[in-house]
Amino acid sequence: KTDFINFISDQEWKSIEPVSSWFGPSSFLMSSMSALFQLSMWIRHCHGYLTENVGIPVWGSYAVFALATLFSGLILGLVSEALMLSLPQ
């Protein structure tokens, strides 16, 4: 506590360089990181719902997420391929 008070009162904070814009809270990088953390919490919530409320065993929940990952990759691959084919050559 005293170190923090001395840091403010002695104005030591003026000698510290500001954080790069890449690591600022509103940057694209940090917004993406936040979205990944929110996605992981949503997946955890869904896993809890599937195992506790629906009654699916844990391995079944993992299988659901594995299949969802495969299908979303398939869809994204098809969409990206369709976009690439629609571009003029």
C-alpha positions as CSV (number, residue, x, y, z in Angstrom):
1,K,0.0,0.0,0.0
2,T,2.8,2.4,0.9
3,D,4.6,1.6,-2.3
4,F,1.5,2.5,-4.3
5,I,1.0,5.8,-2.4
6,N,4.7,6.7,-3.0
7,F,4.4,5.8,-6.6
8,I,1.6,8.4,-7.0
9,S,2.9,11.1,-4.6
10,D,6.4,11.0,-6.1
11,Q,4.9,11.0,-9.6
12,E,6.9,8.0,-10.6
13,W,4.1,7.1,-13.0
14,K,5.3,9.8,-15.4
15,S,8.5,7.8,-16.2
16,I,6.5,4.7,-17.3
17,E,5.9,4.3,-21.1
18,P,2.3,3.9,-22.1
19,V,1.0,0.5,-23.2
20,S,1.2,-0.1,-27.0
21,S,-2.0,0.4,-28.9
22,W,-1.9,-3.3,-29.8
23,F,-2.4,-4.2,-26.1
24,G,-4.9,-1.5,-25.2
25,P,-8.2,-2.7,-23.9
26,S,-10.1,-1.5,-27.0
27,S,-7.7,-2.9,-29.6
28,F,-8.7,-5.6,-32.0
29,L,-6.3,-8.1,-30.4
30,M,-7.7,-7.6,-26.9
31,S,-11.3,-7.6,-28.2
32,S,-10.6,-10.9,-29.9
33,M,-9.1,-12.3,-26.8
34,S,-12.1,-11.3,-24.8
35,A,-14.4,-12.9,-27.4
36,L,-12.4,-16.2,-27.1
37,F,-12.8,-16.1,-23.3
38,Q,-16.6,-15.4,-23.6
39,L,-16.8,-18.3,-26.1
40,S,-15.0,-20.7,-23.7
41,M,-17.4,-19.7,-20.9
42,W,-20.4,-20.3,-23.2
43,I,-19.0,-23.7,-24.1
44,R,-18.5,-24.5,-20.4
45,H,-22.1,-23.4,-19.7
46,C,-23.4,-25.6,-22.6
47,H,-21.4,-28.6,-21.3
48,G,-22.9,-28.2,-17.9
49,Y,-26.4,-27.9,-19.3
50,L,-25.9,-31.1,-21.5
51,T,-24.5,-33.1,-18.6
52,E,-26.6,-31.9,-15.7
53,N,-30.0,-31.0,-17.2
54,V,-30.2,-33.2,-20.3
55,G,-28.4,-36.1,-18.8
56,I,-25.8,-36.8,-21.5
57,P,-22.7,-38.4,-20.2
58,V,-19.5,-36.4,-20.2
59,W,-18.1,-38.3,-23.2
60,G,-21.3,-37.6,-25.1
61,S,-21.0,-33.9,-24.5
62,Y,-17.4,-34.0,-25.8
63,A,-18.7,-35.9,-28.8
64,V,-21.3,-33.2,-29.5
65,F,-18.7,-30.5,-29.3
66,A,-16.3,-32.5,-31.5
67,L,-19.0,-33.0,-34.2
68,A,-20.0,-29.3,-33.9
69,T,-16.3,-28.4,-34.5
70,L,-16.0,-30.6,-37.5
71,F,-19.2,-29.4,-39.1
72,S,-18.4,-25.7,-38.5
73,G,-15.0,-26.3,-40.1
74,L,-16.7,-28.0,-43.0
75,I,-19.1,-25.1,-43.5
76,L,-16.4,-22.4,-43.1
77,G,-14.2,-24.3,-45.6
78,L,-17.0,-24.5,-48.1
79,V,-17.9,-20.9,-47.7
80,S,-14.3,-19.8,-48.1
81,E,-13.9,-22.0,-51.2
82,A,-17.1,-20.6,-52.7
83,L,-15.8,-17.0,-52.1
84,M,-12.5,-17.8,-53.7
85,L,-14.2,-19.3,-56.7
86,S,-16.4,-16.2,-57.1
87,L,-13.4,-13.9,-57.3
88,P,-12.3,-12.8,-60.8
89,Q,-9.1,-14.4,-61.9
